[in-house]
Amino acid sequence: MFSGVGVCFSAFHFLTGTQSMRWSTYWIVTSAVVVVGLAMGVTLPLVSLRLDHLGYDAFAIGVMAATPAIGILFGARLAGHLAGWLGSERCMRLMLVWAAISVGLLTVWVNYWLWLVLRLVLGASLTITFILGESWINQLVVDRLRGRLVAVYGSGFAVSQLCGPLLLGVLGTAGDAGFWLSVTLLLLGVAVLWQVDGAPQINAQNASGKGVTEFVRRMPAVAWAVILFAGFEAMALTLMPVYLIREGFPPAMALVMVSTVVVGDAVLQLPIGWLADRVPRTTLYRVCGLVLLGSSLSIPVLLHGPFIWPALVLFGASAGGLYTLSLILVGQRFRDDALVRANAHIALLWGAGCLFGPLVTGAASRWASSHALPVLMAAMAVVFLMLAFRRGAFDAVRVQR
């Protein structure tokens, strides 16, 4: 399960050409995030496929997929207060324990309304973990290596999510083995984090998530890119398997196709990060938006032909690239408490994307078009490009590198 981290570790030395710096904390925190990503990659599609098997329609599945987004909004507000009270490391470990309990209870009571509550708790717990973990990682890196190091983190997370649907394909979706595997992985994340300390000290007020409106006003393209990728990830792991099955693909093939999207995200983040340290980051940002637009529009046309596979790879790579570059731009702009506060804003925006994407896609799939998912992603890419090509769109992130 740590193969993704191992690959990224080797790639890191190749890309940076340095062996002299201490990166033990970076790798331990990244490993913990990889474990969480693997658990998410198993749990999210399993819940949607289980509901589909039980006869729930696309809108009901979309509501379930969107529920963790409400938990994300709560988690973003609570992260600073809890971390300030408990300490960052202890808070991250406790949140992973709560997440494991939530997933475990999914197997005890198969009830739609109870599952909504459990998904709410799961969303809040994992959001706090990601806010603290991403702040920690971005604080550790130096700007000349920021593109590569953030890409290694993003790639490791994406590889772990790729392995989730693949493991689910092996375990099957009829039983509870996938849920129990996720519980084990989340508890393993707790064990990994027990080895490390020295997380950034967090001021409860500064990391509370207040001021998100000002963040959006100053960095609108970055804010929308976060919303876009959150919607993409929520839909890819929850609604895309259902979309593909209803377009005539068997469940096993649908999971492979979803995994192909995540492969594009995982494999191409490293070259995107490498380029981000060598070419203007904002130019690369815009290119990712253009590729996402083209690949989204091509999916309905190419769905049943051989060219769907490269389209899926580019679909995942471009969406993932937008999020990776968002973290890079935020990391180069903010430090210390301001960085933690910015990550809390990102989490709030992430929650908005997770809430908006599945709900709108589920409703549109039911009442408008079965191809609502790629069409919605194309529309969101258009909005991003309009923001990214505005005059002065990135003035707020232009600091000396």
C-alpha positions in Angstrom: 0.0 0.0 0.0 3.0 2.3 0.4 4.2 1.6 -3.1 2.9 5.1 -4.2 5.0 6.7 -1.5 8.1 4.7 -2.6 7.7 5.6 -6.2 7.3 9.3 -5.2 10.3 9.1 -2.9 12.5 7.9 -5.8 11.0 10.4 -8.2 11.6 13.2 -5.6 15.4 12.6 -5.5 15.5 12.4 -9.3 13.6 15.6 -9.7 15.3 17.6 -7.0 18.8 16.2 -7.2 19.3 16.7 -3.5 20.1 14.2 -0.7 21.3 16.6 2.0 18.0 17.9 3.4 16.1 16.3 6.2 12.7 15.2 4.8 11.7 12.6 7.4 8.7 14.6 8.7 7.6 15.4 5.1 7.6 11.7 4.2 5.8 10.6 7.4 3.0 13.1 7.0 2.8 12.3 3.2 2.6 8.6 4.1 -0.3 9.2 6.5 -2.2 11.2 3.8 -1.6 8.3 1.3 -3.2 5.9 3.7 -6.2 8.2 4.1 -6.5 8.5 0.3 -6.5 4.8 -0.1 -9.3 4.4 2.5 -11.3 7.1 0.7 -10.7 5.5 -2.7 -12.3 2.3 -1.3 -15.1 3.8 0.7 -16.6 6.5 -1.5 -17.4 4.4 -4.6 -18.5 1.5 -2.4 -21.2 3.6 -0.7 -22.5 4.8 -4.1 -22.5 1.4 -5.7 -24.1 -0.2 -2.6 -26.9 2.4 -2.9 -27.3 1.8 -6.6 -27.6 -1.9 -5.9 -30.3 -1.2 -3.3 -32.3 0.7 -5.9 -31.7 4.3 -5.0 -31.9 6.7 -8.0 -29.1 9.1 -9.2 -30.5 12.0 -7.1 -30.5 10.1 -3.8 -27.0 8.9 -4.6 -25.9 12.4 -5.4 -27.3 13.7 -2.0 -25.3 11.0 -0.2 -22.2 11.9 -2.2 -22.7 15.6 -1.3 -23.3 15.0 2.4 -19.6 14.9 3.4 -19.3 18.4 1.9 -21.4 19.7 4.8 -19.0 17.9 7.2 -16.2 19.7 5.3 -17.7 23.1 6.0 -18.0 22.2 9.7 -14.5 20.8 9.8 -12.9 23.9 8.2 -14.5 26.0 10.9 -13.4 23.7 13.8 -9.9 22.8 12.6 -8.1 25.8 14.1 -9.9 25.6 17.4 -9.4 21.9 17.9 -5.8 22.0 16.8 -5.1 24.9 19.1 -6.7 23.1 22.0 -5.4 19.6 21.4 -2.2 20.3 19.4 -1.9 19.6 15.7 -0.5 16.1 15.9 -2.9 14.8 18.5 -5.8 16.5 16.7 -4.9 14.7 13.4 -4.7 11.3 15.1 -8.0 11.8 16.9 -9.7 12.8 13.7 -8.5 9.6 11.9 -9.9 7.6 14.8 -13.3 9.3 14.4 -13.2 8.6 10.7 -12.5 4.9 11.3 -15.4 4.7 13.7 -17.7 6.3 11.1 -16.7 3.9 8.4 -17.1 0.9 10.7 -20.6 1.9 11.6 -21.6 1.9 7.9 -21.4 -1.9 8.1 -23.6 -2.1 11.3 -26.7 -0.3 10.2 -27.7 -0.2 6.5 -30.0 2.8 6.7 -29.9 5.7 4.3 -30.5 8.4 6.9 -28.0 7.0 9.4 -25.5 6.8 6.5 -26.0 10.5 5.9 -25.0 11.3 9.5 -22.0 9.0 9.3 -20.8 10.6 6.0 -21.2 14.0 7.7 -18.9 13.0 10.6 -16.5 11.4 8.1 -16.3 14.6 6.0 -15.6 16.7 9.1 -12.9 14.4 10.5 -11.0 14.0 7.3 -11.2 17.7 6.5 -9.4 18.6 9.7 -6.8 16.0 8.9 -6.2 17.5 5.5 -6.1 21.1 6.6 -3.4 20.4 9.2 -1.5 18.0 7.0 -1.3 20.2 3.9 -0.4 23.2 6.0 2.4 21.2 7.6 3.7 20.0 4.2 3.6 23.4 2.5 5.3 25.0 5.5 8.2 22.5 5.2 9.2 23.0 1.6 11.3 25.7 0.1 9.9 27.7 -2.8 12.5 26.6 -5.4 11.3 23.0 -4.9 7.7 23.8 -4.1 6.3 22.7 -7.4 8.0 19.3 -7.3 7.4 18.6 -3.6 3.7 19.6 -3.6 3.3 17.5 -6.8 5.0 14.5 -5.1 2.4 14.9 -2.2 -0.5 15.2 -4.7 0.8 12.3 -6.8 1.1 10.0 -3.7 -2.4 10.9 -2.7 -3.8 10.2 -6.2 -1.9 6.9 -6.4 -3.5 5.8 -3.2 -7.0 6.8 -4.5 -6.2 4.8 -7.7 -5.5 1.7 -5.6 -8.8 2.1 -3.8 -11.2 1.3 -6.7 -8.8 -1.4 -7.9 -8.9 -3.0 -4.4 -12.6 -2.7 -4.4 -12.8 -4.5 -7.8 -10.9 -7.4 -6.2 -12.8 -7.4 -2.9 -16.2 -7.0 -4.6 -19.0 -4.6 -3.7 -21.6 -7.0 -2.3 -20.0 -7.5 1.1 -18.4 -5.3 3.8 -14.8 -6.2 3.2 -14.1 -2.8 1.6 -15.5 -0.9 4.6 -13.3 -3.0 7.1 -10.3 -2.5 4.9 -10.9 1.3 5.1 -11.2 1.1 8.9 -7.8 -0.7 9.1 -6.1 1.8 6.8 -7.4 4.8 8.8 -6.1 3.3 12.0 -2.8 2.6 10.3 -2.7 6.4 9.5 -3.0 7.0 13.2 0.0 4.7 13.9 2.1 6.4 11.2 1.4 9.9 12.6 2.4 8.7 16.1 6.1 8.7 14.9 6.3 12.4 14.3 5.9 15.7 16.1 6.8 19.3 15.4 3.8 20.4 13.4 3.3 24.1 13.0 1.8 25.7 16.1 -1.6 26.9 15.3 -3.4 29.9 16.7 -7.1 29.0 17.1 -8.4 32.4 15.9 -6.0 32.7 12.9 -6.9 29.2 11.6 -10.6 29.4 12.2 -11.5 29.9 8.5 -12.8 33.5 8.9 -12.2 35.8 6.0 -13.0 33.4 3.1 -14.8 36.1 1.2 -11.7 38.3 1.1 -9.6 35.2 0.0 -12.1 34.7 -2.9 -12.0 38.3 -3.8 -8.2 38.5 -3.9 -7.6 35.1 -5.6 -10.8 34.2 -7.6 -9.2 31.9 -10.1 -7.5 29.9 -7.3 -10.7 29.8 -5.3 -12.7 28.5 -8.3 -10.1 26.0 -9.2 -10.4 24.5 -5.7 -14.2 24.3 -6.0 -13.8 22.8 -9.4 -11.4 20.0 -8.3 -13.4 19.3 -5.2 -16.5 18.8 -7.4 -14.4 16.7 -9.8 -13.1 14.4 -7.1 -16.4 13.9 -5.4 -18.1 13.1 -8.7 -15.3 10.9 -10.0 -15.3 8.6 -7.0 -19.0 8.5 -6.3 -21.1 9.3 -9.4 -18.7 8.4 -12.3 -18.9 4.6 -11.6 -22.8 4.9 -11.7 -22.6 7.1 -14.8 -20.5 4.5 -16.6 -22.6 1.5 -15.5 -25.7 3.3 -16.8 -24.0 3.9 -20.1 -23.6 0.1 -20.5 -20.3 -0.8 -19.0 -20.1 -3.7 -16.5 -19.2 -2.7 -12.9 -15.6 -4.0 -13.1 -14.9 -2.1 -16.3 -16.5 1.1 -14.8 -14.1 0.9 -11.8 -11.2 0.4 -14.2 -12.2 3.5 -16.1 -12.5 5.5 -12.9 -9.1 4.3 -12.0 -7.8 5.5 -15.3 -8.9 9.0 -14.5 -7.0 8.8 -11.2 -4.0 7.4 -13.1 -3.9 10.5 -15.1 -4.1 12.6 -12.0 -1.4 10.6 -10.3 1.2 10.1 -13.0 1.2 13.5 -14.6 1.3 15.5 -11.4 5.1 15.0 -11.2 5.9 16.5 -14.6 3.4 19.3 -13.9 5.2 20.0 -10.6 8.6 19.9 -12.4 7.3 22.4 -15.0 5.9 24.6 -12.2 9.5 25.2 -11.0 10.7 26.1 -14.5 8.0 27.9 -16.4 5.5 30.6 -15.2 3.1 28.9 -12.9 0.1 30.9 -14.0 0.7 30.0 -17.6 0.7 26.3 -16.7 -2.4 26.9 -14.7 -4.3 28.2 -17.7 -3.1 25.3 -19.9 -4.5 22.8 -17.4 -7.9 24.6 -17.6 -7.9 24.4 -21.4 -7.0 20.7 -21.3 -9.8 20.0 -18.8 -12.3 21.8 -21.0 -11.3 19.8 -24.1 -11.2 16.4 -22.3 -14.5 17.0 -20.6 -16.3 17.7 -23.9 -14.7 14.7 -25.6 -15.9 12.1 -23.1 -19.5 11.7 -24.3 -18.3 11.6 -27.9 -15.5 9.1 -27.3 -17.1 7.0 -24.6 -17.5 3.7 -26.4 -14.4 4.0 -28.6 -10.6 3.3 -28.0 -9.8 7.0 -27.6 -11.8 7.3 -24.4 -8.7 6.0 -22.5 -6.3 8.9 -23.3 -9.3 11.3 -22.8 -9.8 9.9 -19.3 -6.1 10.3 -18.5 -6.1 13.9 -19.6 -9.4 14.5 -17.7 -7.8 13.4 -14.5 -4.4 15.0 -15.1 -5.8 18.4 -15.9 -8.2 18.5 -13.0 -5.5 17.3 -10.6 -3.1 19.8 -12.0 -5.4 22.7 -11.2 -5.5 21.6 -7.5 -1.7 21.0 -7.3 -1.0 24.4 -8.8 -3.5 26.0 -6.5 -1.6 24.6 -3.5 1.7 25.8 -5.0 0.4 29.3 -5.6 -1.0 29.5 -2.1 2.1 28.1 -0.6 4.3 30.7 -2.3 2.1 33.5 -1.1 1.4 32.7 2.6 3.4 31.6 5.6 2.8 30.5 9.2 -0.6 31.3 10.6 -1.6 32.9 7.3 -0.9 29.7 5.5 -3.0 27.7 7.9 -5.8 30.2 7.5 -5.5 30.0 3.7 -5.8 26.2 3.9 -8.9 26.6 6.1 -10.4 28.8 3.3 -9.4 26.2 0.8 -11.2 23.5 2.9 -14.4 25.7 3.0 -14.2 26.1 -0.8 -13.6 22.4 -1.2 -16.7 21.7 0.8 -18.7 24.0 -1.5 -17.4 22.1 -4.5 -18.2 18.7 -3.0 -21.7 19.9 -2.1 -22.4 21.7 -5.4 -20.9 19.1 -7.8 -22.7 15.8 -6.8 -26.1 17.5 -6.1 -26.2 19.3 -9.5 -24.9 16.3 -11.4 -27.3 13.9 -9.7 -30.2 16.2 -10.4 -29.2 16.8 -14.0 -28.5 13.1 -14.6 -32.0 12.4 -13.5 -33.9 15.2 -15.2 -31.7 16.4 -18.0 -28.9 14.3 -19.5 -27.1 11.1 -18.7 -23.9 12.9 -19.7 -24.4 15.6 -17.0 -21.1 14.8 -15.3 -18.6 15.6 -18.1 -20.9 18.5 -19.3 -20.8 20.1 -15.8 -17.0 19.7 -15.7 -16.7 21.5 -19.0 -18.9 24.4 -17.8 -16.8 24.7 -14.7 -13.6 24.7 -16.8 -15.1 27.6 -18.8 -15.7 29.7 -15.7 -12.1 29.0 -14.5 -10.7 30.1 -17.8 -12.7 33.3 -17.7 -11.3 34.1 -14.3 -7.7 33.0 -15.1 -7.5 35.1 -18.3 -8.7 38.3 -16.6 -6.2 41.2 -16.4 -4.4 41.0 -13.0 -5.9 37.6 -12.2 -2.8 36.5 -10.3 -1.5 39.8 -8.8 -2.2 38.5 -5.3 0.2 35.5 -5.8 3.1 37.4 -7.4 5.8 37.2 -4.7 9.5 36.8 -5.2 10.4 33.2 -5.9 
